[in-house]
Amino acid sequence: MTDYGEQRFWAVGGGKGGTGKSVIATNIAVQLARRGKKVIMVDADLGGGNLHTYLGINLPKTSLADFLKNKDYRLEQVMVETPHENLRLISDANDVLGLANTSFLQKERFIRHIRNLSFDYVIIDLGAGTANTMLDFFLISNSGFLVSVPEPAAIENAYRFIRCALYRRLSRAFTDQPVKGLVEKLMYPRDGIKSVYELVEKVNEIEPETAKEMVREIKSFQPKLIMNQVQTEEDITLGESIRDVVLKFLGVRLTYIGYVSYDSRLKRASTKRLPLFTEFPNCGAAICIRNIVNKFLESKEGHIGYKGGGRLGNEEGFTTQPV
């Protein structure tokens, strides 16, 4: 996780399409803007984004592609106004083939530039799937949010997304052999290392100090989960089950921060190209999103991210204790 001072940088991802990720991200941004926060939304679903539609505006003439492909461009040149006070948009690059393979240096340049902007919140809407570009934006943010729905395929993909993000994080943090080779085996549990706990144990056998660093790295990865389209108590508690499974098999502390109830008015608002808070501000889904935003704003941690310190006890499965 990167520290951006007072600026909050949130990435919203999803293991698969159809979870309502973009709708949730849009309405969180609108709710923050209505509370006087200066917000910029970034459509990073490179090649298939549509945040402009949810905000009720036409596809902007300039986009993230212009900035990423032209070193002379500044972010101010690709930002556009929205109908909502305090909220601006950087559109996606759906007219540029191959941009989904954006280099890490291009992404770092984007991060450097956006840090210099006077915004309280940067909300980046990621594309579905586990491409490296999506994972890197998710990992760079102060807080990465995962949106899922109570369906088997969505849950499976949410778990896979977290697993791939963890692998991406560890593979970038530990690049020297033989530890690098052990990390690579984590991605192929059938033929290699079956869990992150087994990985830490094997690293501890050869490089105890590196194992301690690895535990700290795993502990500092704390993604957040929002369950969308819930209809029953079982759907709500499913988020807790996902959290427990992720900790059990990946050693990752996934925080279940809330749910959004199923509400047909959410789709009706989207059909009208309007955020939920514009069309149905007091419906059930709007109240749920408002509650989630309240939780963010009331958080004593500020960034809602890991601050460091503490130990991972044996009860969480690790045999190696960070100092």
Protein Blocks (a to p, Z undefined) as FASTA:
>chain_A
ZZehjaccdddddfbghkommmmmmmmmmmmmmnopacddddfbghiacklmmnopacdf
bdfklmmmmmkbcfklmgccdfbehiacddddfkbghklmccfklmmmmmmmmmmpccfb
dcddddedjdfklmmmmmmpmbdcddddddfklmmmmmmmmmmmmmmmmmmmmmcdfklm
mmmmmmmmmlmcfbfklmmmmmmmmmmmlmmmmmmmmmmpccddddehiabfklmmmmmm
mmmmmmmmnopacddfbdcdddfklmmmmmnopafklmmmmbmklmmmmmmmmmmmmpmn
lnopaebecjddfknopabdcZZ
